[in-house]
Amino acid sequence: LPGRYPNLLVNGATGIAVGLATNIPPHNLAETIDAVTAFIDNSNISLKEIMKIIKGPDFPTGGYIIAGEDLERAYETGKGKIILRAKVEIENAENEKKNIVITQLPYQVNKANLLQKILELKENKKELFASIYDISDESDRSGMRAVIKLRKDCDPQAILKELYNCSDLQTSFGINMVAIADGKPQQMGLLDIIHYYVNYQQEVVLRRTRYEIKEAKEREHILEGLIICIRNIDEVVKVIKSSKNTTEARANLRERFDLSEKQAQAVLDMRLARLTNLEIFKLEEELKGLKELIEQLQRILDSKKALKEVIKKELQLIK
């Protein structure tokens, strides 16, 4: 499939097979397209420079990535681990109490299961979580909001730290970027994936351009035949009228006006309405447009720079 943007990075992928597994995190569409554009402009770009554009994965559930060197290693080798943490705020409640409010979760963490787990921790680890007196889910259509209500005179930061350790408020994500390239599964770093994607896009655009130029040239050929005949319409009518049948008419037209079989057939298939001055003008305009299109397409085929510009322009349109 053409893959008009780097879907493997944008949507990520998870899969397990015999002796193989992959776990590619999702990334921001705009950042990924900008990184591909930067790679097209400079194929020797370093990973550090690419990571200024793609700062890390972009998970749909939000939260924070506690990254550091682990992320860079994962992007370099295709394998590594990152820590994901929920987005949490500490709010003041009445009577000098505090609330821990969760507004975003780590990727693939189920909210109901998380709150159930915190409730169990409150019951089973009373020495650590005795300060929690209530847990409520206040999420609505404007967004997620889960509230952990704390008793007076407790340290919310200390409780939060224990929750990170004991619950899914903090999780890890194992990056394992395995994808099929050159017909076989390979462990690939971020630059490798972008490199394969750019090469593939060049092939896709080249194949599309070759097809479009072939179609345009076929249409150009027909139009040239029609215009010749319309300019000599009286003679064309005479040739057709004096022929015994369609086959003979086609052969006579070809001989008289030096047409190909396709051109002669197009003249025979033409409706009388096409003989007006307006229709002749339209045909000439279409032919002019086709010649310009063929010139543009040929430029893409002849120049690698023009080819890369097409890929960049189309990616920017998607962005």
N, C-alpha and C positions, 0 to 999 in steps of 0.2 A: 504494500500500500504506500501511497506517496508520502505520508507523514509530514504534513505541511508545517508543523512546529515540533520541537524536540519532546514528544509525548512521553518517552521513556523516563526523562528526568522530571517533567512537569507533573505527571500523574503517578509516577513511581510504579513499582511492581513488587508483588510478593508471590513466591511460588516454591513448591518443594517437588522434586522429582527423584528418581533413583540415583543416589550418590551426588545429587546436586540440589542446591537451594539458592534462591535469590531474595534479597530484601532491599529494594531501592527506595529511598524516601522521596516523597513528593517535593517539588521545588516551585518557586514563584515563576509564573509564566513570563512576566516582563523581564525579570532578572535573567532567566534562562535564555531568552531571545537576545538580550543585550550581550550576554557572554558568547553566544554563537556568532553574533555580528563582530565582536572583538576578535574572535578566533579567525574569522574570514579575513579581517583586515591584517592580522598578524599571526601566522600559523606557528610562530616561535614564542608566543605569549607564555609566560610562566604561570604555574598553579597559583602562586601568591597574588598575581595580578587578576587572574580569573576570580579568585576568592574575594577580591574587592568588589566584584560585581555580584556573584552568587555568594552571599555571606554564610549561607547554610541552608539546610532544608526548610521548607515552609509548610508546616502541618496545618490542615484545615481546622483543627480544633483549637488552634492558638497555643498558649502556654509559652514557656521559655526553653531554650536549648542551652544547657550548661556545657559549653564546648571545649575550647582550648586546643591543645595540640592533637587530641584524639580525632577531631573533625578533619584537620588538615591531613593526618595520616590516612584516614578513611578515603578522602578525596584523591590522595596520591596513589594508594594501593588498591582501592576498591573494597577494603575491609576495615572495620573499626566499630567503635561503640560510642554513642553519645548519651548524655543524661538529659531527660526531659522533665520539666517541673511545671506544676499548675501555676496559673496566675492567681495570686492570693493577696488580699488587702486586710489590714487590721482596722476595724471600725470601732468607734466609741458608741456604746449603748447607754441606756438609762441607768441610773444608780452607780455610775463610775465603772460599769462593766465593759468588757471588750467582746467583740465578735470577730471570728476569722471568716472572711467572705471569699468564696472560691468563684471566680468568673470565667476561667478557661481551664481546660483539662489537658493533660498530656495525650498524645496521639493514641487512639485505640483503647482508651480507658473509659469504661462504662460508668456513668454518673451514679446510677442506682446502686450498682455493686460497690462503688467506692464509699458511698454514704453508709451502706450496710456494714462494710468492713470497719469504718470508723466507729460505728455503734458497737460492734463486737469488741473492738479495742477498749472502748470506754468501760465495757462490762468485765472483760478478762484481764485488763492491765490497769487496775484501779490506781495503783501507786503512781503510774505515769500520767494517766488521763482522768484523774478524779475531778479536775477543774472543769471538764466539759459537762454541762448540765442539759444541753438540748442540741439537736441537729435538725435543721429544717431545709426543705427545698423550695426556694422562692422563685424558681425560674418561670419566665413567662415569654410571650412572643417577642419581647424586646431583647431577650438574651438570657444567658444562664446566670443563676445566682444561688449558690448553696451556702447556708450560714451555719457555722459551728459556734454555739453560744457558750461563753465562758463565765465562770463564777468570778466574784470580786477578788481583788488582791492576788491574782496569779500572773505569771509571766507568759504572755501570748507567744513570744518568740521561742521560748523553750518548748512549749507544746507543739508549735509549728515544726520545729526541728525534729521532734520525735515522730510527728505525723509523716514527715518526709521519709524517715527511716523505716517506719512500720506499715505505711499504706501506699496506695498508688498515686498519691499526690506527687511522688517523684518516681519515675520509671527509667529504664534504659532502653535504647533502640539500637539493635545490632545492624549496622550497615554492611551489606554484602552484595556488591554490585556485580552480579553475574548476568551477562546477556549474550545472545547469539550474534557473533560477528564472524564474517568470512565462513559462514556455514557451521561454526562450532561454538560451544559455550566457552566464554572467556571471562576471567575476573578483570574488570576494567576500572581504571581511575576516572575521575571527572573529565580530564582532558582527552582521554581515549574515547569516551562516549561522544564528546562533542566532535572530535576528529572524524569518527565513523559517520556521524550524522551529516556533517558538512559534505563529506565525499559522496554520501548517498544522495543528498539533495542535488548535487551537481549532476549526478547520473539521471535523476528524475527529471530535472529541468531540461537537460540535453535531449532526453527521449521525447519529452513533450514538445520541444521546439522542432525536432526533426519531423514529428507527426504533423504539427501545425503548418510547417513550411511545405510539406508534401500536399496537404489539403489546399493551401493557398495557391500553390502552383497549378494544381488541377483546375481550380476555379478560374484562375487567370487565363489558362489555356482556352477554356470554354468561352469566356467573355471576349477574348480577342477574335475568336471565330464569329461570335454573334455580331460584334461591331462591324467587322468586314462585310458581313452579309446585309446588315441593316443599311449600311452606306450604299450598297448596290442592290437595293431591295427589288427594283423593277426587273433586273436581270435574274435575280434569284427566283422570283415568281415565274418568270418565263421558263427557266431551267426545270423547275418542279412541274409546271403544267405540261411541258413537252415530254416528260418521262412517263413510261408505261406503269411503273409501280414504285413503291418506297425504296426498294433496293437500288433500282436504277437511278432514282432521284438522288439518293445519297452518293452514289458513285459519280454522277455527273457534277454534283456540287463540289465534291472533293477535287475533281479534275479541273473544274473551271476556276475555283478560288484557292486552290492549294491548301485544302483543309485536311485535318486528321479525321478519322472515323467518328470520334467523340464529338468534335466540333460540328461535323455535318449532321449528326443525329440531333444535336442541340438545336440547330437551325430548323430542322424538320419538326421538332417538338414545340417550337416557339408559338405562342398564341398571337393572334393578329393585334391584340391590344398593346403588345410590346413595340409596335411600329410607330407609336406617337413620338413627337419630338422630346416630350418629358421623359419617356422611357429610355430613349437613346442617351439623354443627358445623365440619367441615373446609372446606366450601364458604364458610361465613361467615368463617372465619379467613383463607382465601385472598383473599377479597374485601377484607377489612380491610387485609391486607398490600399488595394491589395499589393500593388508594387511597393508602396511604402512599408507595409507590414512585412513583406518578404525581405526587404532590405534590413529591417530591424531584427528579424529572426536570424538572418544570415550572420549579422554582427554578433549575436549571442553564440552561434556555433563557431565562429572564427576567433573569438576573443575570450580568454578565461576571465579577464577582468570584467567584461560585460556580463558574463554568466554569473559571477559572484555578486555583481550589483543587483541582478534580478532576484537572486535568493534573498539578499539583504532587504530589498524593497518589499518583497512579499511577506517576509517575517515581520517587518515593521508594521505592515498593514494589519496583520493578525494581532500584534501587540496593541 
